[in-house]
Amino acid sequence: DVQGITHVINYELPDDTEVYTHRSGRTGRAGRSGLCVSIVTPKEQFRLRQVEKLINNRFHKMDIPTGKDVCRKQFFHFIDRMLQADISHGEYETYLPSLREKFAGIEKEEILQRVAALEFDRFLTYYENAADLNVREESRKVKGQSSATGAREDRSRRGAAAGGSYQRLFVNLGTKDGFYKASFLQFILDMSDLSKHVLGRIDMREMNSWVEVETGASKKMIQSLDGKNFRGRRIRMNDAESGGGGRRK
């Protein structure tokens, strides 16, 4: 049993609420306290209410940081690292005379502006198109619209997306390989060098997974993963509809 756990982060709520209390309770062993964070989707709201009843406590809702929030945090983290850097010695000392010569005609204020501009623009470029992942209550249900109607329209939109602009791919990697959705997402993006915006729904099972990829990017995704090795095993990725082994149970 792992001791001294201070934080537990649930990427998905478990189906069994008892599992949640056991997992999250690891932060409170031996009279200690800790923090438990659960990332919850709208579909898991009912399960969240069940957990609240079980533990007789309410969850404190927090919004997911926006792209600008993350950008600001990353930028000041860089500044803090720069201020705390050990400058007592290092290979950089060889270049100090050349650096002094290059910076001789520049004021300190301008140097600060240039450093800030370079780093902040780098973070801003990375996060500027990040979507707002928070679900707003007013946007989830239009006034006068029944939940059943909304659900039907939502299914219709997903079906149109899957049939019109997405291709569903099968891959012989799953949770048994040590993946959960976030790590699997990062793995296929790193392998393919594609943006997360080209991905749709991801379904994972123990041995296999299915991922929706924009039609224009699906070929690159397959070429990047199919035939590669993962922990000594050959990865197989193909179209889920025509490639065989791709039907979800």
C-alpha positions as semicolon CSV with decimal commas, in nm:
position;residue;x (nm);y (nm);z (nm)
1;D;0,000;0,000;0,000
2;V;0,142;0,339;-0,098
3;Q;0,190;0,573;0,196
4;G;0,193;0,952;0,218
5;I;-0,032;1,025;-0,081
6;T;-0,123;1,395;-0,084
7;H;-0,320;1,418;-0,410
8;V;-0,555;1,190;-0,602
9;I;-0,673;1,294;-0,949
10;N;-0,964;1,106;-1,106
11;Y;-0,962;1,142;-1,483
12;E;-1,288;0,947;-1,500
13;L;-1,528;0,856;-1,222
14;P;-1,534;0,479;-1,162
15;D;-1,859;0,294;-1,228
16;D;-1,862;0,170;-0,869
17;T;-1,892;0,459;-0,623
18;E;-1,731;0,242;-0,353
19;V;-1,417;0,231;-0,568
20;Y;-1,415;0,611;-0,571
21;T;-1,424;0,638;-0,192
22;H;-1,152;0,374;-0,154
23;R;-0,927;0,540;-0,412
24;S;-0,980;0,897;-0,294
25;G;-0,958;0,797;0,072
26;R;-0,589;0,720;0,026
27;T;-0,519;1,089;0,093
28;G;-0,664;1,064;0,442
29;R;-0,475;0,767;0,586
30;A;-0,338;0,779;0,941
31;G;-0,512;1,105;1,024
32;R;-0,354;1,292;0,737
33;S;-0,531;1,519;0,492
34;G;-0,503;1,555;0,117
35;L;-0,670;1,681;-0,196
36;C;-0,885;1,486;-0,440
37;V;-0,962;1,631;-0,783
38;S;-1,210;1,471;-1,023
39;I;-1,241;1,575;-1,387
40;V;-1,610;1,525;-1,461
41;T;-1,799;1,539;-1,790
42;P;-2,168;1,630;-1,819
43;K;-2,252;1,262;-1,865
44;E;-2,104;1,186;-1,523
45;Q;-2,313;1,439;-1,329
46;F;-2,555;1,171;-1,208
47;R;-2,268;0,953;-1,086
48;L;-2,121;1,257;-0,911
49;R;-2,445;1,308;-0,721
50;Q;-2,434;0,941;-0,614
51;V;-2,084;0,986;-0,474
52;E;-2,194;1,298;-0,286
53;K;-2,476;1,103;-0,121
54;L;-2,237;0,822;-0,030
55;I;-1,977;1,046;0,133
56;N;-2,237;1,291;0,270
57;N;-2,045;1,586;0,131
58;R;-2,059;1,825;-0,162
59;F;-1,799;1,865;-0,435
60;H;-1,651;2,210;-0,484
61;K;-1,680;2,292;-0,855
62;M;-1,384;2,460;-1,022
63;D;-1,353;2,570;-1,382
64;I;-1,085;2,424;-1,606
65;P;-0,823;2,693;-1,678
66;T;-0,858;2,860;-2,017
67;G;-0,575;2,877;-2,267
68;K;-0,493;3,230;-2,150
69;D;-0,487;3,118;-1,787
70;V;-0,241;2,841;-1,867
71;C;-0,034;3,078;-2,080
72;R;-0,006;3,327;-1,794
73;K;0,085;3,054;-1,543
74;Q;0,350;2,903;-1,770
75;F;0,500;3,243;-1,842
76;F;0,543;3,338;-1,476
77;H;0,672;2,989;-1,398
78;F;0,945;3,055;-1,655
79;I;1,023;3,391;-1,490
80;D;1,043;3,226;-1,146
81;R;1,279;2,960;-1,280
82;M;1,499;3,229;-1,432
83;L;1,515;3,422;-1,102
84;Q;1,594;3,106;-0,904
85;A;1,857;2,972;-1,147
86;D;2,195;2,884;-0,995
87;I;2,443;3,127;-1,154
88;S;2,736;3,050;-0,925
89;H;2,914;2,853;-1,196
90;G;2,854;2,686;-1,530
91;E;2,970;2,645;-1,888
92;Y;2,787;2,966;-1,979
93;E;3,066;3,169;-1,816
94;T;3,279;3,113;-2,125
95;Y;3,033;3,320;-2,327
96;L;2,988;3,606;-2,081
97;P;3,237;3,840;-2,253
98;S;3,056;3,799;-2,585
99;L;2,718;3,845;-2,418
100;R;2,830;4,163;-2,244
101;E;2,947;4,297;-2,578
102;K;2,616;4,217;-2,748
103;F;2,407;4,368;-2,468
104;A;2,630;4,670;-2,410
105;G;2,406;4,911;-2,599
106;I;2,072;4,783;-2,469
107;E;1,896;4,916;-2,161
108;K;1,782;4,675;-1,889
109;E;1,417;4,763;-1,956
110;E;1,452;4,666;-2,322
111;I;1,617;4,334;-2,230
112;L;1,321;4,255;-2,002
113;Q;1,079;4,342;-2,281
114;R;1,260;4,122;-2,532
115;V;1,276;3,822;-2,297
116;A;0,909;3,865;-2,205
117;A;0,804;3,906;-2,569
118;L;0,988;3,592;-2,683
119;E;0,858;3,364;-2,407
120;F;0,507;3,502;-2,378
121;D;0,454;3,490;-2,755
122;R;0,574;3,129;-2,757
123;F;0,319;3,028;-2,495
124;L;0,048;3,239;-2,655
125;T;0,102;3,074;-2,993
126;Y;0,070;2,731;-2,831
127;Y;-0,245;2,806;-2,631
128;E;-0,424;3,075;-2,833
129;N;-0,657;2,827;-3,007
130;A;-0,726;2,619;-2,696
131;A;-1,098;2,559;-2,657
132;D;-1,291;2,645;-2,343
133;L;-1,353;2,300;-2,193
134;N;-1,595;2,422;-1,929
135;V;-1,960;2,332;-1,972
136;R;-2,183;2,630;-1,910
137;E;-2,522;2,547;-1,764
138;E;-2,704;2,796;-1,987
139;S;-2,553;2,643;-2,299
140;R;-2,646;2,288;-2,206
141;K;-3,018;2,345;-2,228
142;V;-3,193;2,602;-2,440
143;K;-3,496;2,758;-2,272
144;G;-3,811;2,564;-2,355
145;Q;-3,618;2,266;-2,497
146;S;-3,673;1,930;-2,332
147;S;-3,373;1,722;-2,229
148;A;-3,495;1,441;-2,455
149;T;-3,498;1,672;-2,756
150;G;-3,153;1,798;-2,669
151;A;-3,022;1,444;-2,639
152;R;-3,166;1,349;-2,979
153;E;-3,009;1,653;-3,143
154;D;-2,677;1,580;-2,974
155;R;-2,680;1,223;-3,104
156;S;-2,770;1,351;-3,449
157;R;-2,476;1,593;-3,448
158;R;-2,235;1,322;-3,337
159;G;-2,363;1,087;-3,602
160;A;-2,323;1,349;-3,872
161;A;-1,970;1,420;-3,760
162;A;-1,873;1,057;-3,750
163;G;-2,027;0,984;-4,088
164;G;-1,934;1,304;-4,267
165;S;-1,590;1,423;-4,166
166;Y;-1,443;1,160;-3,934
167;Q;-1,297;0,817;-4,000
168;R;-1,310;0,561;-3,721
169;L;-0,981;0,378;-3,672
170;F;-0,904;0,058;-3,484
171;V;-0,577;0,005;-3,294
172;N;-0,466;-0,300;-3,098
173;L;-0,365;-0,102;-2,788
174;G;-0,578;-0,069;-2,478
175;T;-0,590;-0,028;-2,104
176;K;-0,394;-0,351;-2,055
177;D;-0,099;-0,172;-2,214
178;G;-0,102;0,081;-1,931
179;F;-0,302;0,346;-2,114
180;Y;-0,590;0,558;-1,996
181;K;-0,760;0,809;-2,225
182;A;-0,531;1,104;-2,155
183;S;-0,207;0,906;-2,194
184;F;-0,339;0,725;-2,502
185;L;-0,438;1,057;-2,659
186;Q;-0,091;1,199;-2,594
187;F;0,074;0,883;-2,731
188;I;-0,104;0,885;-3,067
189;L;-0,054;1,261;-3,106
190;D;0,318;1,229;-3,032
191;M;0,352;0,940;-3,277
192;S;0,160;1,112;-3,557
193;D;0,263;1,474;-3,491
194;L;-0,102;1,572;-3,538
195;S;-0,307;1,827;-3,343
196;K;-0,567;1,713;-3,089
197;H;-0,824;1,914;-3,283
198;V;-0,833;1,645;-3,556
199;L;-0,955;1,382;-3,309
200;G;-1,310;1,297;-3,217
201;R;-1,440;1,028;-2,985
202;I;-1,204;0,774;-2,828
203;D;-1,332;0,438;-2,700
204;M;-1,094;0,218;-2,503
205;R;-1,118;-0,147;-2,403
206;E;-0,870;-0,377;-2,234
207;M;-0,699;-0,501;-2,552
208;N;-0,812;-0,257;-2,825
209;S;-0,919;0,101;-2,883
210;W;-1,115;0,300;-3,141
211;V;-1,046;0,660;-3,229
212;E;-1,225;0,903;-3,460
213;V;-0,988;1,108;-3,678
214;E;-1,072;1,375;-3,930
215;T;-1,079;1,215;-4,274
216;G;-0,800;1,434;-4,406
217;A;-0,569;1,330;-4,121
218;S;-0,657;0,961;-4,088
219;K;-0,405;0,844;-4,349
220;K;-0,119;1,015;-4,167
221;M;-0,237;0,868;-3,837
222;I;-0,239;0,514;-3,979
223;Q;0,101;0,557;-4,147
224;S;0,249;0,691;-3,823
225;L;0,132;0,405;-3,600
226;D;0,061;0,096;-3,810
227;G;0,357;-0,143;-3,803
228;K;0,545;0,043;-3,530
229;N;0,654;-0,134;-3,213
230;F;0,527;-0,069;-2,862
231;R;0,702;-0,255;-2,582
232;G;0,806;-0,531;-2,820
233;R;0,463;-0,568;-2,979
234;R;0,370;-0,463;-3,331
235;I;0,102;-0,195;-3,346
236;R;-0,185;-0,257;-3,584
237;M;-0,401;0,038;-3,689
238;N;-0,657;0,033;-3,968
239;D;-1,000;0,156;-4,070
240;A;-1,247;0,016;-3,817
241;E;-1,517;-0,053;-4,074
242;S;-1,314;-0,231;-4,340
243;G;-0,998;-0,352;-4,168
244;G;-1,124;-0,637;-3,955
245;G;-1,105;-0,655;-3,577
246;G;-1,248;-0,310;-3,560
247;R;-1,603;-0,379;-3,449
248;R;-1,670;-0,263;-3,096
249;K;-1,851;-0,495;-2,861
